[in-house]
């Protein structure tokens, strides 16, 4: 059984990690985002119950009874203790789901050669050792602010490893100031390098 080359994409808010992930899919990699995994986990009864018990019923959508992720984000980004609690709950579960997904890919008769996931807190969570290669996507602050609807980017990024350090640790780095086509060309070159 040959495991696909495991690649993590990381970088700041609004840098273009999601676009890079889509580009990897266009170039034949299997992809999953940490955000998708979290979305799935928040629907799991035990996780949902624990989160609602800690954060309150204000985060539950009255329409479908699911956790309203925007309401949850508002709570945790205004309460460091709540954020730390949520990360401690979710990070091990996200890792477990990701590793299961990767093992399932490896077991396929026609397994992909590369699998990629977006991990915003890769270095901060100590997750880099689970990957064969790391791609860091960066962009200037003004551009990232313009791209992201997220409020409080500066405060959130104070707890992150500085971009320069991420670039120094990564195998590949890309400054995402151009077009989607340019990003796609960069991803194509990485895929060629990984599979060549």
N, C-alpha and C positions, 0 to 999 in steps of 0.2 A: 504494500500500500504506500503510494507516494503522496505525501502531504503537499498541498499547494504552497507556493511561496507566500508567507503571511506578511502583508503590508499594512501599516497603520498610517493614516493621514491625520495630522494635527496642525494646530495653528490658532491664531486669535479669532475672536468673534468678528464675523463679516469678512474674513480673509478670502473665503471661497472654497472651504473644505468640501461642502456639499456639491459644488460644481465639479471639483476635482474627482469626487467619488463617482459622479455620473459619467465623467470622461473615462475613468477606468472601466466602467461597465461597457461603454461603447467600444473599448479596445479589447474586450473579451474576458475581463476579470469578473469573478463572482464578487458581489458587494453586499455589505450590510452596514447600516449606520447605527451608532450607539443610541441615537435618538429613537430609531425604530424599535430597538430592543427595550428601551425604557418604556416606550408607549405600550408595548406588549406586556411588560412586567406590571405596569400600573393597573392592568385589567385582571391580573391574577388575584383571586380573592384574598389570600393571606397578605399580600403586599398592599393591596388597596385598603384593607381594614387597618393595617398598621399605620399607613400614611394618614388616613382620615382620623384615627385615634390621636395621632401626634399633632396634626395640623388643623383639625377642626372641620366641621361639616360645611363651612364656607367654601371649601375647595371642590365640593361635589356639584356637578351640573344638575339643575332641577329637571332638565329635559330627559336625560338618559341615565342619570344616576352614576355616571362615570366621573373620574377625577378630571376636573377642568385644569388642563396643564398650564394655561395662562394664569389662572387664579393661584395655582400651586407655586408658579414662578414668582409671582408678586409676593407671596408669603416668604419664601425662602431667601429671596434676594434683599429682603428688608430685615432678616433675622439670621445672623451668622450661625447661631446654635442650631436653628432648624435646618439650615443648609448642610451643616456638618453631619447632623443626624441622618438626613436624607441620603447624602453621599455614602455614609457608612452602611446604610441599608442596601442601596442600589449597586454600588461598585462591585461587590463580590458576585451579586446575581447577574449583572451585565457580563462580567468575565466568564462565569459559568455558561451562560447562554452562547456567548461568542465562541468559546472553545468547543462546545457541543456542535455548533454550526460548522466550524472548521473541520472537526472530525467526521461529520456527516458528508461534507464535500469530498474529503479524502477517500471515503468509502464508495463513492460513486464509480461506476464502471468507466465513465468518461470524465474523470475529475478535472476541474479547471487547473491550469498551471499556476494561476495567481489568485489569491483572495484578498480583498481589501476592505478595511473598515475605518470609519471616521471616529477618532477618539480625541475629543477636545482636551481632556485632562490627562493625556498619555503620560507625560513625565511627572506631573504632579501626583498622580495616583500610583506611580511605580509600575506602570503597565508595559513599559518599553521592552522588557525582557521576553514578553510573550510573542514578539514579532521578529521576523527575519530582517525586515527593512522598514525604515521610517521616512515618510515624506512630510516636510513642513511647508505649508502654504502661508505666505506672509503678504501683507499689503500695508501701505502707510495708514496711520491712524485716521486721518480725515476721510479717506476712501472707505475704510472699514465702518466708520460711523454712518456714512451715507448709505452703505449697503444694508446695514442691520437695523431692524425696527426695535431691537432690544434696548431698553433704557438702562442706564447705570453701567455702561460698558467699562468706563475707567475704574470704578470701584471694584467691579468683578475681576478685572484683570490685575489688580494689585496683588491678588493671591496667586497669580500664575507665574510660572518661570518666565523670565524675560525672553523676548523673541530671539535676540542674538544668541542666547544660550541654547535655545531649541534648535536653531540653525546649525550651531556647532556640533550638537549631538546627533543630528539627523544624517541619513544617507543621501537624501536628495532634498533640495530646497528650491522653491520657486516664488518669485516676487510677482504677485498676481495684480498687475496694474493695466494689463492689456485686454484683449478680446477673449471670448470663450474659445475661439479657434486657436489662439496662441497657447492657452492653457491646455487645450486638447493635444496640441503638438508636443508640449512638454510631457504630458502623460504618456503619449505614444512612444516617446524616446525612453521613458522609464520602463514601460512594458517591453520594449525591444531589448533593453539591457537585462531585464529579469528573465526573459525567456530565450534570449539569443544563444 
